[in-house]
Amino acid sequence: MERYKNLGGDSGVATYEVGDDRIRVQFDDGAVYLYTYASAGLDNIEQMKQLAEHGQGLNGFINTCVRKRYELKER
């Protein structure tokens, strides 16, 4: 997993991993969530990928747009 840049300085996101149709997000508390096209929608996943790579806005987007639309909570 890749370290999230957290340019805003206040994110709960620690790391992320991008796949073709998915993104895995690990939060500071150690919880890992898998979001996929099937669970959260193509547009949302692509937006999450962009925010993750930019290093800002991912936590806010998750909280407002896809909060419970994950496919799997891994830990």
Secondary structure per residue as TSV (DSSP state, phi and psi in degrees):
chain	resnum	aa	ss	phi	psi
A	1	M	-	360.0	150.9
A	2	E	E	-100.2	137.5
A	3	R	E	-65.3	131.6
A	4	Y	-	-77.0	130.7
A	5	K	-	-65.6	-31.4
A	6	N	-	51.6	54.8
A	7	L	T	-62.5	-26.7
A	8	G	T	-78.9	-18.4
A	9	G	S	81.5	0.3
A	10	D	-	-130.5	22.6
A	11	S	-	-84.9	149.9
A	12	G	-	-91.2	-1.6
A	13	V	E	-81.9	130.6
A	14	A	E	-101.4	-51.7
A	15	T	E	-142.1	167.1
A	16	Y	E	-151.4	161.7
A	17	E	E	-143.3	125.7
A	18	V	E	-100.5	135.0
A	19	G	E	-122.7	176.8
A	20	D	T	-55.1	-46.6
A	21	D	T	-124.3	26.0
A	22	R	E	-157.9	166.8
A	23	I	E	-146.5	134.3
A	24	R	E	-103.2	135.4
A	25	V	E	-128.3	126.5
A	26	Q	E	-107.0	131.6
A	27	F	E	-96.0	167.3
A	28	D	T	-57.3	-27.5
A	29	D	T	-80.7	0.2
A	30	G	S	95.2	-12.7
A	31	A	-	-66.7	137.1
A	32	V	E	-119.8	127.4
A	33	Y	E	-118.4	137.5
A	34	L	E	-105.4	119.5
A	35	Y	E	-110.2	133.2
A	36	T	E	-128.8	167.5
A	37	Y	H	-54.0	-42.4
A	38	A	H	-65.9	-36.3
A	39	S	H	-88.0	-37.5
A	40	A	H	-118.3	-11.1
A	41	G	-	96.1	144.6
A	42	L	H	-56.3	-49.9
A	43	D	H	-61.1	-41.6
A	44	N	H	-65.8	-42.3
A	45	I	H	-65.0	-43.8
A	46	E	H	-63.3	-37.2
A	47	Q	H	-65.4	-42.4
A	48	M	H	-62.3	-39.7
A	49	K	H	-61.1	-44.8
A	50	Q	H	-63.2	-45.9
A	51	L	H	-63.2	-40.1
A	52	A	H	-62.3	-46.2
A	53	E	H	-69.1	-31.6
A	54	H	H	-73.1	-32.5
A	55	G	T	90.5	16.7
A	56	Q	S	-153.8	137.7
A	57	G	S	95.4	-6.7
A	58	L	H	-66.8	-47.0
A	59	N	H	-60.6	-44.0
A	60	G	H	-62.8	-41.7
A	61	F	H	-63.5	-43.8
A	62	I	I	-59.7	-47.4
A	63	N	I	-63.6	-34.8
A	64	T	I	-95.5	-25.4
A	65	C	I	-116.7	-35.3
A	66	V	I	-132.3	16.7
A	67	R	T	-37.3	-58.5
A	68	K	T	-104.3	14.8
A	69	R	-	-95.6	32.3
A	70	Y	-	-83.6	155.4
A	71	E	S	-86.1	-34.4
A	72	L	E	-153.1	135.1
A	73	K	E	-99.7	116.4
A	74	E	-	-84.6	-30.2
A	75	R	-	-152.9	360.0
